[in-house]
Every structure is written in structure tokens, then in C-alpha cells.
């Protein structure tokens, strides 16, 4: 459940970055959703590995949600920086 939640949070972060912050506009919404999805999954896995308290897999992991959103945002910012470095952003 936590991995699915991380993927959902990552996709939501990708949508928000595309809609509100106008990141990765030249690549489109699908790309932003995909980058956010991957970042959210990586962030949730990292949060589960670094968590000191062993929790049940069906409990909500607030630390994991925060880390998943932060990692997804970082991945989106990095992708935007790479695109602007290549001259694709005006």
C-alpha cells in the first residue's frame, strides 16, 4: 500500500508542478506525471528503507508521503533544469 501511495503522491506532485509551477511544459503533462511517479516511488522506497520503526505494511507512513513528495519534486526540478540546459525552454 505504501508504494502505491508513493506513486500516487508522485503523480499528484507531477500534475501540480505542471499545472501551477509550469515545470516541464514543453514536454507535456504525461512526462511530468511519469517523472513524478518515478520520483514518488523512489522516495517511498527510500523512506521505508531509512525508517527506524518497523511498521505494518497497511499503515499510513506520513514520513514516507513527505519524502515521496519531496523526491518527486526534486526529480521534476532536475528534469526541468536539464531541459533548460539543452535550450528547450525559452
PDB file of N, CA, C and O in Angstrom:
ATOM      1  N   UNK A   1       0.812  -1.188   0.000  1.00  0.00           N
ATOM      2  CA  UNK A   1       0.000   0.000   0.000  1.00  0.00           C
ATOM      3  C   UNK A   1       0.862   1.261   0.000  1.00  0.00           C
ATOM      4  O   UNK A   1       0.524   2.245  -0.659  1.00  0.00           O
ATOM      5  N   UNK A   2       1.956   1.235   0.726  1.00  0.00           N
ATOM      6  CA  UNK A   2       2.805   2.420   0.810  1.00  0.00           C
ATOM      7  C   UNK A   2       3.431   2.759  -0.532  1.00  0.00           C
ATOM      8  O   UNK A   2       3.546   3.935  -0.876  1.00  0.00           O
ATOM      9  N   UNK A   3       3.837   1.753  -1.298  1.00  0.00           N
ATOM     10  CA  UNK A   3       4.418   2.034  -2.604  1.00  0.00           C
ATOM     11  C   UNK A   3       3.364   2.640  -3.528  1.00  0.00           C
ATOM     12  O   UNK A   3       3.651   3.592  -4.254  1.00  0.00           O
ATOM     13  N   UNK A   4       2.169   2.106  -3.505  1.00  0.00           N
ATOM     14  CA  UNK A   4       1.080   2.671  -4.308  1.00  0.00           C
ATOM     15  C   UNK A   4       0.767   4.098  -3.914  1.00  0.00           C
ATOM     16  O   UNK A   4       0.499   4.942  -4.769  1.00  0.00           O
ATOM     17  N   UNK A   5       0.801   4.369  -2.615  1.00  0.00           N
ATOM     18  CA  UNK A   5       0.570   5.723  -2.131  1.00  0.00           C
ATOM     19  C   UNK A   5       1.700   6.650  -2.586  1.00  0.00           C
ATOM     20  O   UNK A   5       1.450   7.799  -2.950  1.00  0.00           O
ATOM     21  N   UNK A   6       2.931   6.158  -2.566  1.00  0.00           N
ATOM     22  CA  UNK A   6       4.061   6.957  -3.047  1.00  0.00           C
ATOM     23  C   UNK A   6       3.935   7.270  -4.524  1.00  0.00           C
ATOM     24  O   UNK A   6       4.248   8.382  -4.950  1.00  0.00           O
ATOM     25  N   UNK A   7       3.480   6.305  -5.311  1.00  0.00           N
ATOM     26  CA  UNK A   7       3.277   6.542  -6.736  1.00  0.00           C
ATOM     27  C   UNK A   7       2.169   7.560  -6.971  1.00  0.00           C
ATOM     28  O   UNK A   7       2.275   8.417  -7.849  1.00  0.00           O
ATOM     29  N   UNK A   8       1.106   7.457  -6.178  1.00  0.00           N
ATOM     30  CA  UNK A   8       0.002   8.407  -6.300  1.00  0.00           C
ATOM     31  C   UNK A   8       0.441   9.813  -5.909  1.00  0.00           C
ATOM     32  O   UNK A   8       0.112  10.779  -6.597  1.00  0.00           O
ATOM     33  N   UNK A   9       1.174   9.933  -4.820  1.00  0.00           N
ATOM     34  CA  UNK A   9       1.672  11.241  -4.377  1.00  0.00           C
ATOM     35  C   UNK A   9       2.635  11.816  -5.415  1.00  0.00           C
ATOM     36  O   UNK A   9       2.611  13.016  -5.688  1.00  0.00           O
ATOM     37  N   UNK A  10       3.477  10.965  -5.990  1.00  0.00           N
ATOM     38  CA  UNK A  10       4.397  11.433  -7.033  1.00  0.00           C
ATOM     39  C   UNK A  10       3.670  11.937  -8.260  1.00  0.00           C
ATOM     40  O   UNK A  10       4.047  12.962  -8.829  1.00  0.00           O
ATOM     41  N   UNK A  11       2.630  11.227  -8.674  1.00  0.00           N
ATOM     42  CA  UNK A  11       1.845  11.679  -9.825  1.00  0.00           C
ATOM     43  C   UNK A  11       1.134  12.985  -9.531  1.00  0.00           C
ATOM     44  O   UNK A  11       1.067  13.868 -10.386  1.00  0.00           O
ATOM     45  N   UNK A  12       0.604  13.108  -8.323  1.00  0.00           N
ATOM     46  CA  UNK A  12      -0.053  14.345  -7.924  1.00  0.00           C
ATOM     47  C   UNK A  12       0.943  15.509  -7.908  1.00  0.00           C
ATOM     48  O   UNK A  12       0.617  16.623  -8.318  1.00  0.00           O
ATOM     49  N   UNK A  13       2.139  15.239  -7.436  1.00  0.00           N
ATOM     50  CA  UNK A  13       3.180  16.270  -7.435  1.00  0.00           C
ATOM     51  C   UNK A  13       3.547  16.660  -8.870  1.00  0.00           C
ATOM     52  O   UNK A  13       3.757  17.838  -9.160  1.00  0.00           O
ATOM     53  N   UNK A  14       3.624  15.688  -9.751  1.00  0.00           N
ATOM     54  CA  UNK A  14       3.906  15.973 -11.156  1.00  0.00           C
ATOM     55  C   UNK A  14       2.817  16.819 -11.795  1.00  0.00           C
ATOM     56  O   UNK A  14       3.109  17.731 -12.569  1.00  0.00           O
ATOM     57  N   UNK A  15       1.565  16.521 -11.475  1.00  0.00           N
ATOM     58  CA  UNK A  15       0.457  17.297 -12.016  1.00  0.00           C
ATOM     59  C   UNK A  15       0.489  18.728 -11.478  1.00  0.00           C
ATOM     60  O   UNK A  15       0.289  19.682 -12.230  1.00  0.00           O
ATOM     61  N   UNK A  16       0.741  18.875 -10.172  1.00  0.00           N
ATOM     62  CA  UNK A  16       0.816  20.210  -9.581  1.00  0.00           C
ATOM     63  C   UNK A  16       1.976  21.012 -10.154  1.00  0.00           C
ATOM     64  O   UNK A  16       1.839  22.208 -10.412  1.00  0.00           O
ATOM     65  N   UNK A  17       3.115  20.359 -10.353  1.00  0.00           N
ATOM     66  CA  UNK A  17       4.274  21.048 -10.921  1.00  0.00           C
ATOM     67  C   UNK A  17       3.985  21.498 -12.347  1.00  0.00           C
ATOM     68  O   UNK A  17       4.416  22.575 -12.759  1.00  0.00           O
ATOM     69  N   UNK A  18       3.265  20.686 -13.093  1.00  0.00           N
ATOM     70  CA  UNK A  18       2.927  21.037 -14.467  1.00  0.00           C
ATOM     71  C   UNK A  18       1.880  22.148 -14.497  1.00  0.00           C
ATOM     72  O   UNK A  18       2.006  23.098 -15.270  1.00  0.00           O
ATOM     73  N   UNK A  19       0.856  22.035 -13.667  1.00  0.00           N
ATOM     74  CA  UNK A  19      -0.257  22.978 -13.715  1.00  0.00           C
ATOM     75  C   UNK A  19       0.059  24.314 -13.059  1.00  0.00           C
ATOM     76  O   UNK A  19      -0.187  25.369 -13.644  1.00  0.00           O
ATOM     77  N   UNK A  20       0.599  24.276 -11.856  1.00  0.00           N
ATOM     78  CA  UNK A  20       0.793  25.510 -11.102  1.00  0.00           C
ATOM     79  C   UNK A  20       2.154  26.149 -11.316  1.00  0.00           C
ATOM     80  O   UNK A  20       2.252  27.364 -11.487  1.00  0.00           O
ATOM     81  N   UNK A  21       3.202  25.339 -11.308  1.00  0.00           N
ATOM     82  CA  UNK A  21       4.554  25.872 -11.399  1.00  0.00           C
ATOM     83  C   UNK A  21       5.072  25.959 -12.827  1.00  0.00           C
ATOM     84  O   UNK A  21       6.122  26.552 -13.073  1.00  0.00           O
ATOM     85  N   UNK A  22       4.346  25.373 -13.765  1.00  0.00           N
ATOM     86  CA  UNK A  22       4.699  25.367 -15.189  1.00  0.00           C
ATOM     87  C   UNK A  22       6.065  24.744 -15.445  1.00  0.00           C
ATOM     88  O   UNK A  22       6.822  25.232 -16.284  1.00  0.00           O
ATOM     89  N   UNK A  23       6.388  23.661 -14.721  1.00  0.00           N
ATOM     90  CA  UNK A  23       7.616  22.909 -14.965  1.00  0.00           C
ATOM     91  C   UNK A  23       7.372  21.881 -16.058  1.00  0.00           C
ATOM     92  O   UNK A  23       6.293  21.291 -16.125  1.00  0.00           O
ATOM     93  N   UNK A  24       8.342  21.665 -16.897  1.00  0.00           N
ATOM     94  CA  UNK A  24       8.296  20.673 -17.975  1.00  0.00           C
ATOM     95  C   UNK A  24       7.120  20.884 -18.921  1.00  0.00           C
ATOM     96  O   UNK A  24       6.544  19.917 -19.419  1.00  0.00           O
ATOM     97  N   UNK A  25       6.764  22.128 -19.168  1.00  0.00           N
ATOM     98  CA  UNK A  25       5.626  22.426 -20.035  1.00  0.00           C
ATOM     99  C   UNK A  25       5.896  21.970 -21.459  1.00  0.00           C
ATOM    100  O   UNK A  25       4.996  21.484 -22.145  1.00  0.00           O
ATOM    101  N   UNK A  26       7.128  22.126 -21.898  1.00  0.00           N
ATOM    102  CA  UNK A  26       7.445  21.768 -23.281  1.00  0.00           C
ATOM    103  C   UNK A  26       7.404  20.254 -23.509  1.00  0.00           C
ATOM    104  O   UNK A  26       7.267  19.813 -24.650  1.00  0.00           O
ATOM    105  N   UNK A  27       7.518  19.473 -22.474  1.00  0.00           N
ATOM    106  CA  UNK A  27       7.454  18.012 -22.615  1.00  0.00           C
ATOM    107  C   UNK A  27       6.039  17.488 -22.461  1.00  0.00           C
ATOM    108  O   UNK A  27       5.721  16.428 -23.000  1.00  0.00           O
ATOM    109  N   UNK A  28       5.197  18.182 -21.757  1.00  0.00           N
ATOM    110  CA  UNK A  28       3.806  17.804 -21.631  1.00  0.00           C
ATOM    111  C   UNK A  28       3.456  17.216 -20.273  1.00  0.00           C
ATOM    112  O   UNK A  28       4.317  16.952 -19.434  1.00  0.00           O
ATOM    113  N   UNK A  29       2.162  17.024 -20.095  1.00  0.00           N
ATOM    114  CA  UNK A  29       1.629  16.537 -18.825  1.00  0.00           C
ATOM    115  C   UNK A  29       2.041  15.095 -18.568  1.00  0.00           C
ATOM    116  O   UNK A  29       2.375  14.738 -17.438  1.00  0.00           O
ATOM    117  N   UNK A  30       2.022  14.268 -19.599  1.00  0.00           N
ATOM    118  CA  UNK A  30       2.393  12.853 -19.401  1.00  0.00           C
ATOM    119  C   UNK A  30       3.811  12.703 -18.876  1.00  0.00           C
ATOM    120  O   UNK A  30       4.070  11.883 -17.995  1.00  0.00           O
ATOM    121  N   UNK A  31       4.710  13.480 -19.407  1.00  0.00           N
ATOM    122  CA  UNK A  31       6.098  13.408 -18.956  1.00  0.00           C
ATOM    123  C   UNK A  31       6.219  13.860 -17.510  1.00  0.00           C
ATOM    124  O   UNK A  31       6.941  13.245 -16.726  1.00  0.00           O
ATOM    125  N   UNK A  32       5.523  14.924 -17.152  1.00  0.00           N
ATOM    126  CA  UNK A  32       5.556  15.393 -15.767  1.00  0.00           C
ATOM    127  C   UNK A  32       4.956  14.352 -14.827  1.00  0.00           C
ATOM    128  O   UNK A  32       5.482  14.125 -13.737  1.00  0.00           O
ATOM    129  N   UNK A  33       3.865  13.721 -15.238  1.00  0.00           N
ATOM    130  CA  UNK A  33       3.266  12.675 -14.411  1.00  0.00           C
ATOM    131  C   UNK A  33       4.213  11.489 -14.258  1.00  0.00           C
ATOM    132  O   UNK A  33       4.338  10.926 -13.170  1.00  0.00           O
ATOM    133  N   UNK A  34       4.873  11.113 -15.335  1.00  0.00           N
ATOM    134  CA  UNK A  34       5.791   9.975 -15.288  1.00  0.00           C
ATOM    135  C   UNK A  34       6.997  10.264 -14.405  1.00  0.00           C
ATOM    136  O   UNK A  34       7.404   9.418 -13.608  1.00  0.00           O
ATOM    137  N   UNK A  35       7.571  11.457 -14.545  1.00  0.00           N
ATOM    138  CA  UNK A  35       8.727  11.819 -13.725  1.00  0.00           C
ATOM    139  C   UNK A  35       8.320  11.879 -12.256  1.00  0.00           C
ATOM    140  O   UNK A  35       9.060  11.412 -11.389  1.00  0.00           O
ATOM    141  N   UNK A  36       7.164  12.442 -11.973  1.00  0.00           N
ATOM    142  CA  UNK A  36       6.663  12.482 -10.604  1.00  0.00           C
ATOM    143  C   UNK A  36       6.379  11.097 -10.056  1.00  0.00           C
ATOM    144  O   UNK A  36       6.651  10.822  -8.887  1.00  0.00           O
ATOM    145  N   UNK A  37       5.833  10.223 -10.890  1.00  0.00           N
ATOM    146  CA  UNK A  37       5.541   8.846 -10.489  1.00  0.00           C
ATOM    147  C   UNK A  37       6.823   8.109 -10.101  1.00  0.00           C
ATOM    148  O   UNK A  37       6.873   7.450  -9.063  1.00  0.00           O
ATOM    149  N   UNK A  38       7.834   8.218 -10.918  1.00  0.00           N
ATOM    150  CA  UNK A  38       9.114   7.565 -10.627  1.00  0.00           C
ATOM    151  C   UNK A  38       9.742   8.159  -9.369  1.00  0.00           C
ATOM    152  O   UNK A  38      10.233   7.422  -8.514  1.00  0.00           O
ATOM    153  N   UNK A  39       9.728   9.478  -9.254  1.00  0.00           N
ATOM    154  CA  UNK A  39      10.292  10.133  -8.075  1.00  0.00           C
ATOM    155  C   UNK A  39       9.559   9.765  -6.798  1.00  0.00           C
ATOM    156  O   UNK A  39      10.184   9.557  -5.758  1.00  0.00           O
ATOM    157  N   UNK A  40       8.235   9.682  -6.869  1.00  0.00           N
ATOM    158  CA  UNK A  40       7.455   9.287  -5.703  1.00  0.00           C
ATOM    159  C   UNK A  40       7.725   7.854  -5.276  1.00  0.00           C
ATOM    160  O   UNK A  40       7.809   7.564  -4.082  1.00  0.00           O
ATOM    161  N   UNK A  41       7.861   6.961  -6.242  1.00  0.00           N
ATOM    162  CA  UNK A  41       8.182   5.565  -5.920  1.00  0.00           C
ATOM    163  C   UNK A  41       9.555   5.428  -5.292  1.00  0.00           C
ATOM    164  O   UNK A  41       9.733   4.690  -4.323  1.00  0.00           O
ATOM    165  N   UNK A  42      10.526   6.139  -5.848  1.00  0.00           N
ATOM    166  CA  UNK A  42      11.882   6.099  -5.291  1.00  0.00           C
ATOM    167  C   UNK A  42      11.896   6.687  -3.887  1.00  0.00           C
ATOM    168  O   UNK A  42      12.536   6.141  -2.989  1.00  0.00           O
ATOM    169  N   UNK A  43      11.193   7.799  -3.694  1.00  0.00           N
ATOM    170  CA  UNK A  43      11.144   8.436  -2.389  1.00  0.00           C
ATOM    171  C   UNK A  43      10.488   7.561  -1.336  1.00  0.00           C
ATOM    172  O   UNK A  43      10.953   7.506  -0.198  1.00  0.00           O
ATOM    173  N   UNK A  44       9.409   6.874  -1.704  1.00  0.00           N
ATOM    174  CA  UNK A  44       8.732   5.996  -0.746  1.00  0.00           C
ATOM    175  C   UNK A  44       9.603   4.801  -0.389  1.00  0.00           C
ATOM    176  O   UNK A  44       9.638   4.386   0.770  1.00  0.00           O
ATOM    177  N   UNK A  45      10.301   4.244  -1.366  1.00  0.00           N
ATOM    178  CA  UNK A  45      11.204   3.134  -1.078  1.00  0.00           C
ATOM    179  C   UNK A  45      12.349   3.591  -0.177  1.00  0.00           C
ATOM    180  O   UNK A  45      12.746   2.870   0.739  1.00  0.00           O
ATOM    181  N   UNK A  46      12.875   4.773  -0.433  1.00  0.00           N
ATOM    182  CA  UNK A  46      13.933   5.310   0.408  1.00  0.00           C
ATOM    183  C   UNK A  46      13.443   5.542   1.832  1.00  0.00           C
ATOM    184  O   UNK A  46      14.160   5.262   2.793  1.00  0.00           O
ATOM    185  N   UNK A  47      12.224   6.053   1.968  1.00  0.00           N
ATOM    186  CA  UNK A  47      11.662   6.303   3.300  1.00  0.00           C
ATOM    187  C   UNK A  47      11.443   4.993   4.055  1.00  0.00           C
ATOM    188  O   UNK A  47      11.660   4.934   5.265  1.00  0.00           O
ATOM    189  N   UNK A  48      11.018   3.955   3.358  1.00  0.00           N
ATOM    190  CA  UNK A  48      10.821   2.668   4.015  1.00  0.00           C
ATOM    191  C   UNK A  48      12.142   2.057   4.434  1.00  0.00           C
ATOM    192  O   UNK A  48      12.219   1.417   5.483  1.00  0.00           O
ATOM    193  N   UNK A  49      13.187   2.240   3.636  1.00  0.00           N
ATOM    194  CA  UNK A  49      14.495   1.701   3.988  1.00  0.00           C
ATOM    195  C   UNK A  49      15.130   2.458   5.142  1.00  0.00           C
ATOM    196  O   UNK A  49      15.839   1.870   5.958  1.00  0.00           O
ATOM    197  N   UNK A  50      14.880   3.768   5.214  1.00  0.00           N
ATOM    198  CA  UNK A  50      15.530   4.560   6.243  1.00  0.00           C
ATOM    199  C   UNK A  50      14.719   4.674   7.524  1.00  0.00           C
ATOM    200  O   UNK A  50      15.195   5.249   8.503  1.00  0.00           O
ATOM    201  N   UNK A  51      13.518   4.142   7.537  1.00  0.00           N
ATOM    202  CA  UNK A  51      12.675   4.222   8.730  1.00  0.00           C
ATOM    203  C   UNK A  51      13.217   3.307   9.813  1.00  0.00           C
ATOM    204  O   UNK A  51      13.522   2.141   9.563  1.00  0.00           O
ATOM    205  N   UNK A  52      13.333   3.851  11.026  1.00  0.00           N
ATOM    206  CA  UNK A  52      13.886   3.059  12.132  1.00  0.00           C
ATOM    207  C   UNK A  52      12.823   2.210  12.801  1.00  0.00           C
ATOM    208  O   UNK A  52      13.147   1.190  13.409  1.00  0.00           O
ATOM    209  N   UNK A  53      11.568   2.605  12.704  1.00  0.00           N
ATOM    210  CA  UNK A  53      10.492   1.845  13.343  1.00  0.00           C
ATOM    211  C   UNK A  53       9.852   0.911  12.327  1.00  0.00           C
ATOM    212  O   UNK A  53       9.343   1.366  11.303  1.00  0.00           O
ATOM    213  N   UNK A  54       9.873  -0.372  12.595  1.00  0.00           N
ATOM    214  CA  UNK A  54       9.224  -1.298  11.658  1.00  0.00           C
ATOM    215  C   UNK A  54       7.711  -1.174  11.776  1.00  0.00           C
ATOM    216  O   UNK A  54       7.143  -1.489  12.822  1.00  0.00           O
ATOM    217  N   UNK A  55       7.065  -0.728  10.731  1.00  0.00           N
ATOM    218  CA  UNK A  55       5.616  -0.567  10.735  1.00  0.00           C
ATOM    219  C   UNK A  55       4.962  -1.614   9.872  1.00  0.00           C
ATOM    220  O   UNK A  55       5.597  -2.237   9.022  1.00  0.00           O
ATOM    221  N   UNK A  56       3.687  -1.793  10.105  1.00  0.00           N
ATOM    222  CA  UNK A  56       2.928  -2.716   9.267  1.00  0.00           C
ATOM    223  C   UNK A  56       2.789  -2.123   7.877  1.00  0.00           C
ATOM    224  O   UNK A  56       2.793  -0.903   7.707  1.00  0.00           O
ATOM    225  N   UNK A  57       2.670  -2.974   6.908  1.00  0.00           N
ATOM    226  CA  UNK A  57       2.620  -2.524   5.526  1.00  0.00           C
ATOM    227  C   UNK A  57       1.298  -1.837   5.200  1.00  0.00           C
ATOM    228  O   UNK A  57       1.212  -1.123   4.201  1.00  0.00           O
ATOM    229  N   UNK A  58       0.268  -2.035   6.021  1.00  0.00           N
ATOM    230  CA  UNK A  58      -1.026  -1.443   5.725  1.00  0.00           C
ATOM    231  C   UNK A  58      -1.274  -0.139   6.474  1.00  0.00           C
ATOM    232  O   UNK A  58      -2.360   0.430   6.367  1.00  0.00           O
ATOM    233  N   UNK A  59      -0.290   0.348   7.231  1.00  0.00           N
ATOM    234  CA  UNK A  59      -0.445   1.601   7.955  1.00  0.00           C
ATOM    235  C   UNK A  59       0.061   2.760   7.106  1.00  0.00           C
ATOM    236  O   UNK A  59       0.962   2.604   6.282  1.00  0.00           O
ATOM    237  N   UNK A  60      -0.535   3.918   7.325  1.00  0.00           N
ATOM    238  CA  UNK A  60      -0.115   5.120   6.616  1.00  0.00           C
ATOM    239  C   UNK A  60       1.231   5.587   7.152  1.00  0.00           C
ATOM    240  O   UNK A  60       1.405   5.748   8.360  1.00  0.00           O
ATOM    241  N   UNK A  61       2.167   5.799   6.261  1.00  0.00           N
ATOM    242  CA  UNK A  61       3.502   6.247   6.618  1.00  0.00           C
ATOM    243  C   UNK A  61       3.630   7.712   6.214  1.00  0.00           C
ATOM    244  O   UNK A  61       3.935   8.018   5.061  1.00  0.00           O
ATOM    245  N   UNK A  62       3.394   8.622   7.171  1.00  0.00           N
ATOM    246  CA  UNK A  62       3.413  10.056   6.881  1.00  0.00           C
ATOM    247  C   UNK A  62       4.811  10.504   6.462  1.00  0.00           C
ATOM    248  O   UNK A  62       4.953  11.322   5.553  1.00  0.00           O
ATOM    249  N   UNK A  63       5.836   9.978   7.113  1.00  0.00           N
ATOM    250  CA  UNK A  63       7.215  10.284   6.743  1.00  0.00           C
ATOM    251  C   UNK A  63       7.460   9.892   5.287  1.00  0.00           C
ATOM    252  O   UNK A  63       8.106  10.630   4.543  1.00  0.00           O
ATOM    253  N   UNK A  64       6.948   8.740   4.883  1.00  0.00           N
ATOM    254  CA  UNK A  64       7.119   8.285   3.513  1.00  0.00           C
ATOM    255  C   UNK A  64       6.408   9.175   2.511  1.00  0.00           C
ATOM    256  O   UNK A  64       6.919   9.416   1.417  1.00  0.00           O
ATOM    257  N   UNK A  65       5.226   9.667   2.880  1.00  0.00           N
ATOM    258  CA  UNK A  65       4.480  10.552   1.992  1.00  0.00           C
ATOM    259  C   UNK A  65       5.244  11.857   1.772  1.00  0.00           C
ATOM    260  O   UNK A  65       5.320  12.355   0.649  1.00  0.00           O
ATOM    261  N   UNK A  66       5.804  12.404   2.837  1.00  0.00           N
ATOM    262  CA  UNK A  66       6.564  13.653   2.726  1.00  0.00           C
ATOM    263  C   UNK A  66       7.817  13.439   1.882  1.00  0.00           C
ATOM    264  O   UNK A  66       8.133  14.252   1.013  1.00  0.00           O
ATOM    265  N   UNK A  67       8.525  12.346   2.139  1.00  0.00           N
ATOM    266  CA  UNK A  67       9.734  12.061   1.371  1.00  0.00           C
ATOM    267  C   UNK A  67       9.399  11.778  -0.091  1.00  0.00           C
ATOM    268  O   UNK A  67      10.140  12.195  -0.982  1.00  0.00           O
ATOM    269  N   UNK A  68       8.299  11.078  -0.352  1.00  0.00           N
ATOM    270  CA  UNK A  68       7.899  10.795  -1.733  1.00  0.00           C
ATOM    271  C   UNK A  68       7.582  12.088  -2.477  1.00  0.00           C
ATOM    272  O   UNK A  68       7.983  12.250  -3.630  1.00  0.00           O
ATOM    273  N   UNK A  69       6.873  13.001  -1.837  1.00  0.00           N
ATOM    274  CA  UNK A  69       6.543  14.276  -2.485  1.00  0.00           C
ATOM    275  C   UNK A  69       7.802  15.104  -2.729  1.00  0.00           C
ATOM    276  O   UNK A  69       7.950  15.723  -3.782  1.00  0.00           O
ATOM    277  N   UNK A  70       8.703  15.112  -1.756  1.00  0.00           N
ATOM    278  CA  UNK A  70       9.942  15.882  -1.910  1.00  0.00           C
ATOM    279  C   UNK A  70      10.829  15.297  -3.008  1.00  0.00           C
ATOM    280  O   UNK A  70      11.423  16.040  -3.789  1.00  0.00           O
ATOM    281  N   UNK A  71      10.918  13.990  -3.066  1.00  0.00           N
ATOM    282  CA  UNK A  71      11.736  13.349  -4.101  1.00  0.00           C
ATOM    283  C   UNK A  71      11.133  13.559  -5.483  1.00  0.00           C
ATOM    284  O   UNK A  71      11.859  13.809  -6.446  1.00  0.00           O
ATOM    285  N   UNK A  72       9.811  13.461  -5.589  1.00  0.00           N
ATOM    286  CA  UNK A  72       9.155  13.709  -6.872  1.00  0.00           C
ATOM    287  C   UNK A  72       9.386  15.146  -7.317  1.00  0.00           C
ATOM    288  O   UNK A  72       9.668  15.398  -8.489  1.00  0.00           O
ATOM    289  N   UNK A  73       9.269  16.085  -6.391  1.00  0.00           N
ATOM    290  CA  UNK A  73       9.539  17.491  -6.728  1.00  0.00           C
ATOM    291  C   UNK A  73      10.970  17.710  -7.157  1.00  0.00           C
ATOM    292  O   UNK A  73      11.231  18.456  -8.100  1.00  0.00           O
ATOM    293  N   UNK A  74      11.899  17.068  -6.475  1.00  0.00           N
ATOM    294  CA  UNK A  74      13.312  17.205  -6.845  1.00  0.00           C
ATOM    295  C   UNK A  74      13.565  16.631  -8.238  1.00  0.00           C
ATOM    296  O   UNK A  74      14.302  17.222  -9.027  1.00  0.00           O
ATOM    297  N   UNK A  75      12.962  15.492  -8.541  1.00  0.00           N
ATOM    298  CA  UNK A  75      13.129  14.899  -9.875  1.00  0.00           C
ATOM    299  C   UNK A  75      12.548  15.805 -10.954  1.00  0.00           C
ATOM    300  O   UNK A  75      13.127  15.932 -12.033  1.00  0.00           O
ATOM    301  N   UNK A  76      11.411  16.434 -10.672  1.00  0.00           N
ATOM    302  CA  UNK A  76      10.811  17.345 -11.641  1.00  0.00           C
ATOM    303  C   UNK A  76      11.674  18.594 -11.844  1.00  0.00           C
ATOM    304  O   UNK A  76      11.814  19.077 -12.967  1.00  0.00           O
ATOM    305  N   UNK A  77      12.237  19.102 -10.782  1.00  0.00           N
ATOM    306  CA  UNK A  77      13.110  20.276 -10.906  1.00  0.00           C
ATOM    307  C   UNK A  77      14.374  19.928 -11.684  1.00  0.00           C
ATOM    308  O   UNK A  77      14.824  20.715 -12.517  1.00  0.00           O
ATOM    309  N   UNK A  78      14.944  18.767 -11.421  1.00  0.00           N
ATOM    310  CA  UNK A  78      16.143  18.334 -12.147  1.00  0.00           C
ATOM    311  C   UNK A  78      15.835  18.150 -13.626  1.00  0.00           C
ATOM    312  O   UNK A  78      16.624  18.556 -14.480  1.00  0.00           O
ATOM    313  N   UNK A  79      14.684  17.538 -13.939  1.00  0.00           N
ATOM    314  CA  UNK A  79      14.307  17.359 -15.341  1.00  0.00           C
ATOM    315  C   UNK A  79      14.104  18.701 -16.032  1.00  0.00           C
ATOM    316  O   UNK A  79      14.461  18.859 -17.199  1.00  0.00           O
ATOM    317  N   UNK A  80      13.534  19.662 -15.321  1.00  0.00           N
ATOM    318  CA  UNK A  80      13.350  20.990 -15.885  1.00  0.00           C
ATOM    319  C   UNK A  80      14.694  21.682 -16.113  1.00  0.00           C
ATOM    320  O   UNK A  80      14.877  22.370 -17.118  1.00  0.00           O
ATOM    321  N   UNK A  81      15.631  21.502 -15.184  1.00  0.00           N
ATOM    322  CA  UNK A  81      16.958  22.098 -15.337  1.00  0.00           C
ATOM    323  C   UNK A  81      17.706  21.480 -16.508  1.00  0.00           C
ATOM    324  O   UNK A  81      18.398  22.185 -17.243  1.00  0.00           O
ATOM    325  N   UNK A  82      17.575  20.175 -16.688  1.00  0.00           N
ATOM    326  CA  UNK A  82      18.228  19.507 -17.819  1.00  0.00           C
ATOM    327  C   UNK A  82      17.633  20.012 -19.131  1.00  0.00           C
ATOM    328  O   UNK A  82      18.363  20.264 -20.089  1.00  0.00           O
ATOM    329  N   UNK A  83      16.315  20.158 -19.174  1.00  0.00           N
ATOM    330  CA  UNK A  83      15.675  20.646 -20.397  1.00  0.00           C
ATOM    331  C   UNK A  83      16.086  22.073 -20.706  1.00  0.00           C
ATOM    332  O   UNK A  83      16.304  22.412 -21.869  1.00  0.00           O
ATOM    333  N   UNK A  84      16.196  22.915 -19.693  1.00  0.00           N
ATOM    334  CA  UNK A  84      16.585  24.298 -19.943  1.00  0.00           C
ATOM    335  C   UNK A  84      18.073  24.383 -20.303  1.00  0.00           C
ATOM    336  O   UNK A  84      18.483  25.283 -21.036  1.00  0.00           O
ATOM    337  N   UNK A  85      18.856  23.472 -19.803  1.00  0.00           N
ATOM    338  CA  UNK A  85      20.286  23.444 -20.129  1.00  0.00           C
ATOM    339  C   UNK A  85      20.487  23.087 -21.590  1.00  0.00           C
ATOM    340  O   UNK A  85      21.418  23.569 -22.235  1.00  0.00           O
ATOM    341  N   UNK A  86      19.611  22.242 -22.108  1.00  0.00           N
ATOM    342  CA  UNK A  86      19.697  21.853 -23.513  1.00  0.00           C
ATOM    343  C   UNK A  86      19.092  22.885 -24.443  1.00  0.00           C
ATOM    344  O   UNK A  86      19.132  22.721 -25.663  1.00  0.00           O
ATOM    345  N   UNK A  87      18.532  23.947 -23.882  1.00  0.00           N
ATOM    346  CA  UNK A  87      17.988  25.014 -24.700  1.00  0.00           C
ATOM    347  C   UNK A  87      16.571  24.803 -25.154  1.00  0.00           C
ATOM    348  O   UNK A  87      16.127  25.460 -26.096  1.00  0.00           O
ATOM    349  N   UNK A  88      15.837  23.902 -24.513  1.00  0.00           N
ATOM    350  CA  UNK A  88      14.472  23.648 -24.927  1.00  0.00           C
ATOM    351  C   UNK A  88      13.480  24.582 -24.270  1.00  0.00           C
ATOM    352  O   UNK A  88      12.310  24.606 -24.652  1.00  0.00           O
ATOM    353  N   UNK A  89      13.911  25.336 -23.311  1.00  0.00           N
ATOM    354  CA  UNK A  89      12.997  26.225 -22.616  1.00  0.00           C
ATOM    355  C   UNK A  89      13.344  27.665 -22.961  1.00  0.00           C
ATOM    356  O   UNK A  89      14.515  28.043 -22.974  1.00  0.00           O
ATOM    357  N   UNK A  90      12.329  28.461 -23.239  1.00  0.00           N
ATOM    358  CA  UNK A  90      12.549  29.823 -23.682  1.00  0.00           C
ATOM    359  C   UNK A  90      12.681  30.781 -22.638  1.00  0.00           C
ATOM    360  O   UNK A  90      12.871  31.966 -22.909  1.00  0.00           O
TER     361      UNK A  90
END
